[in-house]
Amino acid sequence: MKKMALQFENIDEKTVRCTLCPHKCVLKPGQAGLCKVRVNENGILVTLNYGEVSAIAMDPIEKKPLFHFNPGDKILSVSTVGCNLRCPFCQNWEIAHEMAPTRRVTPEQLVRIAVERGSKGIAYTYNEPVIWFEFVLDTARIASKEGLYNVLVTNGYIEEDPLKLLLQSIHAMNIDLKGWNDEFYLKEIGGKKEVVMRTIELAYKAGVHVEVTTLIIPGKNDNMEELEEEFKWLASISEDIPLHLSRYFPHYKYTIPPTPIETLQKVYEVAKKYLHFVYIGNLWDPKYETTVCPKCGNVVIRRHGYTVDTSGMDEEGRCSKCGFQIARIF
């Protein structure tokens, strides 16, 4: 569905500049931006994917992954098409880089579906929700009024003003920080890591629950010294930001062999020097999925895949032994 975009400016009568993300695509009539879903129609920027849903499912919230926000919940998860980065290892390339089939849904209908399915919230995920900005903003506002929470699973590649607008109705985010190597970010991903760093900082300062994911890719972003700098930087914001170190597998355009388990374990040990909550994803080992209280050592949340035991915390998300705040409960 076409809808006028909220974030753009006119350069002249027919040329526009999109101001949603840092690419700031300059478009002549008929041209689409890098994301493929924002088009200049006679001097007006329109979004083509408003209300266009490519996938919808009830997922464990741990799949986002969010380990410290309403652990054990099932959440309605939705996506559209398009992306504003070009990761050659994309796990959802069929909807991120191809124009997959969609079904049209209004914000009101989506909120109603969430309520009917017993979900406490809505997750905007799978592809990149930043380029679904207008629909996510409208839906999140309605969902908030209905008492639902909103989750954004994102690459964090967005300009500051639209981000601040969106954060008013977002309760939790998992943000991809795809490494610490500037050249890797620029040449392979198609962006700058400083933008993602700004998103993490702004979201955290706005009171949004933030978790971070870094996919560890052999020979690309697995330099231990660089990763240690990433962990130090995250800890400078808060030692309590949960970090998910995800195991890479070949996908889309990458044929590099999977990340060695030994590499992930070494990276994990380095990260634990700076951050209280570090996990390894795509390994399915309870040792690297369990949450331990950093204050008293109590096992607070046991996980085995998507089986979650929260018996070590109280109803407010605190450690049952010492009262340390472990999880955000909405």
C-alpha positions in Angstrom: 0.0 0.0 0.0 1.3 3.4 -0.9 1.5 6.1 1.8 3.3 9.4 1.9 6.6 9.0 3.8 7.1 11.1 6.9 10.8 11.6 6.6 11.9 13.5 3.4 12.7 16.9 2.0 12.4 18.5 -1.4 15.5 19.5 -3.2 13.6 21.1 -6.1 10.1 20.6 -7.5 10.7 17.1 -8.6 13.7 15.8 -6.6 13.5 14.6 -3.0 15.9 13.4 -0.4 14.9 10.7 2.0 15.9 11.6 5.6 14.9 8.3 7.3 18.3 6.7 7.4 21.9 7.9 7.0 22.0 6.9 3.3 19.8 10.0 2.6 19.0 8.8 -0.9 18.4 11.6 -3.4 15.7 10.5 -5.8 14.4 11.8 -9.1 10.8 10.9 -10.1 10.3 7.2 -10.4 13.5 6.3 -8.5 13.5 4.1 -5.5 15.9 4.3 -2.5 18.4 1.7 -1.5 15.7 0.0 0.6 13.6 -0.5 -2.6 10.4 0.5 -0.8 10.6 4.3 -0.9 9.9 5.9 -4.2 9.7 9.5 -5.5 6.3 10.1 -7.1 6.2 13.5 -8.8 8.2 15.2 -6.0 6.5 13.3 -3.1 8.3 10.4 -1.3 5.9 7.5 -0.8 6.4 4.2 1.0 5.3 1.2 -0.9 5.1 -1.3 2.0 2.7 0.4 4.4 0.6 -2.5 5.9 2.3 -5.1 3.7 3.1 -8.1 5.8 5.4 -10.8 4.5 5.4 -13.0 7.6 3.4 -13.3 10.8 3.9 -15.8 13.6 3.8 -16.3 17.4 7.4 -16.7 18.5 9.2 -17.2 21.9 10.5 -13.8 22.8 13.9 -15.5 23.3 14.0 -15.9 19.5 14.3 -12.2 18.9 16.7 -12.7 20.9 15.5 -11.0 24.1 16.6 -12.8 27.3 15.9 -10.1 29.8 12.5 -8.7 28.7 9.4 -10.7 29.8 11.3 -14.0 29.6 9.1 -17.0 28.6 6.6 -14.8 26.7 5.2 -15.7 23.3 5.0 -12.6 21.1 3.2 -11.9 17.8 6.0 -11.3 15.3 5.6 -9.5 11.9 7.7 -8.4 9.0 7.4 -6.6 5.7 9.9 -6.5 2.8 13.1 -4.6 2.2 16.3 -3.5 4.1 18.6 -0.5 4.1 21.8 -2.6 4.5 23.2 -5.3 2.3 24.6 -8.0 4.5 25.9 -10.8 2.2 25.1 -13.3 5.0 21.5 -12.3 5.5 19.4 -15.0 7.2 16.1 -13.5 5.8 17.3 -12.5 2.3 14.1 -13.7 0.7 12.1 -10.9 2.3 15.0 -8.4 2.9 16.4 -8.3 -0.6 13.6 -9.7 -2.7 10.1 -8.5 -3.2 8.3 -11.4 -1.5 4.5 -11.8 -1.5 2.7 -9.8 1.1 -0.7 -9.6 2.7 -2.2 -6.2 3.6 -3.1 -5.5 7.2 -4.0 -2.2 9.0 -2.5 -1.2 12.3 -5.8 -1.8 14.0 -6.1 -5.3 12.5 -2.6 -6.2 13.6 -3.3 -5.1 17.2 -6.5 -7.0 17.2 -4.7 -10.2 16.0 -2.2 -9.8 18.8 -4.9 -9.6 21.4 -6.9 -12.5 19.9 -3.7 -14.7 19.9 -3.0 -13.8 23.6 0.2 -11.9 22.9 1.2 -9.2 25.3 3.0 -7.3 22.5 4.1 -7.1 18.9 7.6 -7.6 17.5 8.6 -5.9 14.3 11.3 -8.3 13.1 12.6 -10.8 10.4 13.4 -8.1 7.8 14.5 -4.5 8.8 11.6 -2.6 10.5 13.3 0.8 10.1 12.2 0.9 6.5 8.6 0.1 7.7 8.8 3.3 9.7 5.3 4.8 9.2 3.5 1.5 9.7 5.5 0.6 12.8 5.0 4.0 14.3 1.2 3.9 13.7 0.8 0.3 15.0 3.1 0.8 18.0 1.1 3.9 19.1 -2.2 2.0 18.9 -0.7 -1.1 20.6 0.6 1.0 23.5 -2.8 2.5 24.0 -4.2 -1.0 24.2 -1.7 -2.0 26.9 0.6 -4.0 24.6 4.3 -3.6 24.4 6.4 -3.1 21.2 9.6 -4.8 20.3 12.0 -3.7 17.5 14.6 -6.2 16.2 16.8 -3.9 14.1 20.1 -3.1 12.5 19.9 0.3 14.1 20.5 2.2 10.9 18.3 5.2 11.3 18.6 8.9 11.6 18.3 10.5 15.1 15.1 12.4 14.7 12.9 9.5 13.4 14.5 7.2 16.0 13.5 9.6 18.8 10.0 9.7 17.5 9.8 5.9 17.3 11.3 5.4 20.7 8.3 7.0 22.3 6.3 3.9 21.7 9.0 1.1 21.7 9.6 -0.8 24.9 12.4 -3.2 24.0 15.0 -3.5 21.2 17.5 -6.0 20.0 20.1 -4.1 18.0 22.6 -5.7 15.6 26.1 -4.4 16.2 27.7 -6.3 13.3 31.3 -5.9 14.4 33.9 -3.3 15.3 35.8 -3.2 12.0 35.0 0.0 10.1 36.1 -1.4 6.8 33.9 -4.5 7.2 30.9 -2.4 8.1 31.4 0.0 5.2 32.4 -2.4 2.4 30.4 -5.6 3.3 27.4 -4.3 5.3 27.0 -0.9 3.5 26.9 1.3 6.6 28.8 3.0 9.4 29.0 1.4 12.9 28.9 4.9 14.5 25.3 5.2 13.5 24.4 1.9 15.2 26.4 2.9 18.3 24.3 6.2 18.4 21.1 4.1 18.2 22.2 1.9 21.1 23.1 4.9 23.2 19.9 6.9 22.4 17.6 3.9 23.0 19.2 3.0 26.3 19.1 6.7 27.5 15.4 6.8 26.5 14.7 4.0 29.0 14.1 1.4 26.3 15.2 -2.1 27.2 18.2 -2.8 25.0 20.0 -6.0 24.1 22.7 -6.3 21.5 23.6 -9.1 19.0 26.9 -9.6 17.2 27.2 -12.4 14.7 30.7 -13.7 14.8 32.0 -14.4 11.2 35.4 -16.2 10.7 37.9 -13.9 9.1 35.5 -11.0 8.9 34.7 -9.6 12.3 36.3 -12.1 14.7 39.5 -10.1 15.6 39.7 -10.5 19.3 41.2 -7.0 20.0 38.5 -5.3 18.0 35.8 -7.3 19.7 37.3 -6.4 23.1 36.9 -2.8 22.2 33.3 -3.4 21.4 32.7 -5.0 24.7 34.4 -2.2 26.6 32.3 0.4 24.8 29.0 -1.5 25.6 30.1 -1.7 29.3 30.7 2.1 29.3 27.0 2.5 28.7 26.0 -0.3 31.1 27.5 -3.6 32.3 24.0 -4.9 32.4 23.3 -4.7 28.6 22.8 -8.3 27.5 25.0 -9.3 24.7 24.2 -12.2 22.3 27.2 -13.6 20.4 25.7 -15.5 17.6 27.3 -18.4 15.7 27.5 -17.8 11.9 26.4 -20.4 9.4 26.8 -20.1 5.5 23.8 -18.3 4.0 22.8 -16.1 1.1 26.1 -15.0 -0.6 28.5 -16.3 2.0 30.1 -19.7 1.8 32.6 -19.3 4.7 32.4 -22.4 7.0 30.6 -22.0 10.3 32.2 -20.2 13.2 34.3 -22.7 15.2 32.8 -23.3 18.7 36.2 -22.7 20.2 36.3 -19.2 18.7 32.9 -18.4 20.2 34.0 -19.7 23.6 37.1 -17.5 23.6 35.0 -14.4 22.6 32.5 -15.2 25.3 35.3 -15.3 28.0 36.6 -11.9 26.8 33.1 -10.4 26.8 32.4 -11.7 30.3 35.3 -9.6 31.6 33.2 -6.5 30.9 29.5 -7.4 30.7 27.3 -9.2 33.3 25.1 -11.0 30.8 26.7 -12.7 27.8 25.1 -15.5 25.7 26.1 -17.6 22.7 23.4 -18.0 20.1 22.9 -20.8 17.6 24.9 -23.2 19.8 22.0 -24.6 21.9 24.2 -25.2 24.9 22.5 -24.4 28.3 25.8 -23.4 29.7 25.9 -20.4 27.4 22.1 -19.6 27.7 21.6 -19.6 31.4 21.3 -16.3 33.4 23.3 -16.1 36.6 22.9 -13.3 39.1 26.1 -11.2 38.9 25.7 -10.2 42.5 25.1 -13.4 44.4 25.6 -16.2 41.8 22.1 -17.5 41.9 20.9 -19.3 38.8 18.0 -17.0 37.9 16.8 -18.2 34.4 17.6 -21.6 33.0 17.2 -22.0 29.2 17.5 -25.0 26.9 16.6 -23.8 23.4 13.2 -22.1 23.9 12.4 -24.0 27.1 12.6 -21.3 29.8 12.6 -21.8 33.6 12.3 -18.5 35.5 11.9 -20.0 39.0 15.1 -18.1 40.2 13.4 -14.7 39.9 10.4 -13.0 41.4 7.4 -11.5 39.6 9.2 -8.2 39.2 12.2 -9.8 37.4 14.5 -9.7 40.4 16.9 -12.4 41.7 14.9 -14.4 44.2 17.9 -14.6 46.6 19.4 -11.1 46.6 16.8 -8.9 44.8 19.2 -7.8 42.0 17.2 -6.6 39.0 17.6 -9.2 36.2 14.8 -8.8 33.8 12.4 -6.0 32.7 8.8 -7.2 33.2 6.0 -5.3 31.2 
